[in-house]
Amino acid sequence: MGDRERLSRLIEHLQPRLHVGGQSHHENGPRRYGPTVSHALAQLVDPKRDRWQPEPINPEQRITAGSIGVLDTRTYAFEYVHDDWLADISGDDLDLTRIAEMTRSR
């Protein structure tokens, strides 16, 4: 049994209101599994190179749109972050505290 199947079985068994996972190649959601709403976040920083492509795919190590989300814990509303400021952040300079401060000042 693979990891995805195990996760699906666990969600079916526990039936949480919300499931948010990460490390997917792209954002994926919302999806429904019975009463559970599931969101998969994109990989935070795509690799610089891909062994199947000769050209670099993310040489500056930019954060991937859809790899960060915001959850309203009162309503359980979830939203993927696609804001333009993400393009200014690179994986080699990933300081989440600074990112949070930048977004508060805007």
C-alpha positions as CSV (number, residue, x, y, z in Angstrom):
1,M,0.0,0.0,0.0
2,G,1.4,3.4,-1.0
3,D,1.5,6.6,1.1
4,R,-1.4,8.2,-0.8
5,E,-3.6,5.2,-0.2
6,R,-2.7,5.2,3.5
7,L,-3.5,8.8,3.8
8,S,-6.8,8.4,2.1
9,R,-7.7,5.6,4.4
10,L,-6.7,7.6,7.5
11,I,-8.8,10.6,6.3
12,E,-11.8,8.2,5.7
13,H,-11.4,6.8,9.2
14,L,-10.9,10.0,11.1
15,Q,-13.2,12.2,8.9
16,P,-11.6,15.5,9.9
17,R,-13.2,18.7,8.8
18,L,-10.1,19.8,7.0
19,H,-6.9,18.2,5.7
20,V,-4.0,20.4,4.5
21,G,-0.9,18.6,3.1
22,G,2.3,19.7,1.4
23,Q,5.2,18.6,-0.8
24,S,3.0,18.1,-3.9
25,H,4.3,19.2,-7.3
26,H,1.5,21.7,-7.6
27,E,-1.4,23.0,-5.5
28,N,-4.4,20.6,-5.6
29,G,-7.7,21.4,-4.0
30,P,-10.1,21.8,-2.7
31,R,-11.0,18.1,-2.9
32,R,-13.7,16.3,-1.0
33,Y,-13.3,13.0,0.8
34,G,-16.7,12.5,2.4
35,P,-17.0,15.3,5.0
36,T,-13.3,16.2,4.7
37,V,-12.1,19.1,2.5
38,S,-8.5,18.5,1.5
39,H,-5.9,21.0,0.1
40,A,-2.5,20.0,-1.1
41,L,0.2,22.8,-1.1
42,A,2.7,23.0,-3.9
43,Q,6.3,22.2,-3.2
44,L,7.7,25.3,-1.5
45,V,10.7,25.7,-3.8
46,D,11.0,23.9,-7.1
47,P,14.5,22.4,-7.7
48,K,17.1,24.4,-9.6
49,R,17.3,21.6,-12.2
50,D,15.3,18.6,-13.3
51,R,17.1,15.6,-14.5
52,W,14.7,15.3,-17.4
53,Q,15.1,18.9,-18.7
54,P,18.5,20.2,-19.9
55,E,17.7,23.9,-19.0
56,P,17.5,25.0,-15.4
57,I,13.9,25.3,-14.3
58,N,14.3,27.4,-11.1
59,P,17.8,28.8,-11.0
60,E,17.0,31.6,-8.6
61,Q,15.2,29.2,-6.2
62,R,12.0,31.2,-6.2
63,I,9.1,30.2,-4.0
64,T,6.4,28.3,-5.8
65,A,3.0,30.0,-6.0
66,G,0.4,27.9,-4.2
67,S,3.0,26.5,-1.7
68,I,1.7,28.7,1.1
69,G,-1.8,29.0,2.3
70,V,-3.9,30.9,4.8
71,L,-6.4,29.2,7.1
72,D,-9.1,31.1,9.0
73,T,-9.4,28.9,12.1
74,R,-12.8,30.3,12.9
75,T,-14.5,29.5,9.6
76,Y,-12.1,26.9,8.2
77,A,-11.9,28.9,5.0
78,F,-8.6,28.1,3.2
79,E,-6.9,30.2,0.5
80,Y,-3.7,29.6,-1.5
81,V,-1.3,32.5,-1.6
82,H,-0.4,33.7,-5.1
83,D,0.6,37.3,-4.2
84,D,3.1,39.1,-6.3
85,W,5.6,39.5,-3.4
86,L,6.3,35.8,-3.5
87,A,8.4,36.5,-6.7
88,D,10.8,38.6,-4.5
89,I,11.6,35.7,-2.2
90,S,14.1,33.0,-3.0
91,G,14.7,29.6,-1.4
92,D,18.3,30.6,-0.7
93,D,17.0,33.5,1.4
94,L,14.0,31.9,3.0
95,D,13.4,33.7,6.3
96,L,9.7,33.1,7.3
97,T,9.8,35.7,10.0
98,R,10.9,38.4,7.5
99,I,8.3,37.3,5.1
100,A,5.6,37.6,7.7
101,E,6.8,41.1,8.6
102,M,6.8,42.1,4.9
103,T,3.3,41.0,4.4
104,R,2.1,42.9,7.6
105,S,3.6,46.1,6.4
106,R,1.8,46.0,3.0
